[in-house]
């Protein structure tokens, strides 16, 4: 059975489809998480979180918008990123001070941020497929330069140079806005 059929069965509350889907994509999920979380226990916790999010969000999947692999990739990346962010927050906890301003952005800042994100996405889409993949590995999946270099069979310095050139190209496409 193919993954699309598993997703359809999963939407009908079929636990067996969940197991088949997770077994089929286990390597991909572990690969994504291992690039972002170094502690083995954190990785396992994150996989459990992915499992939970997959089950809770099974009715949100739309085969017209994404393949099961793409949907699971985004779900897994976001879970790992949330896990990483929670780790960082636990270390930076301090008392609430009523005199400090709210750190959440205001409506104007949110609109400007969305516009910057949209412009960046358009610029990234104009990169070659190879450069776009490298950009996503480094800045979306947060993989280390050493890992990327090892998997591509090149040196860290070569990867850093390529990333530098990609950033410069994006700055040019964005009209000089800082990344």
C-alpha angles and dihedrals in degrees: 000000000000125000093252090059090048089053090052091050090046090056087057090059095259108160092191090061088053091055093047092048093049092046092050094049098033094111093049093048093048091048093053094046095045090058091058106031122047101185113086092217091052089051092053091046089051092050089053089050090050089051090051094046091048091054094043094046098040092113092054094064113111117189090202091063103041146358117250090255093053093046092048091046091056092043092050095045091050092048091050091047091049089050091051092047092049090052091053093047093052089059095048101049114140136161120284112254114201090205093060115091120246107271092212114106119252124238094269092050091049092053092048091048091051091050091050091048091050092049091048091050090051091050092048090051089057091059121095115269091252094051092044091053091050091048092051093047092054103035105023102034092030094224117171120252089238092056093047091049093049093049093046093045095238138104127278088239091057091050091047090051092049091048090049091053091047091052091049090050091050091049089053091049090048093050097251098312111151118249 
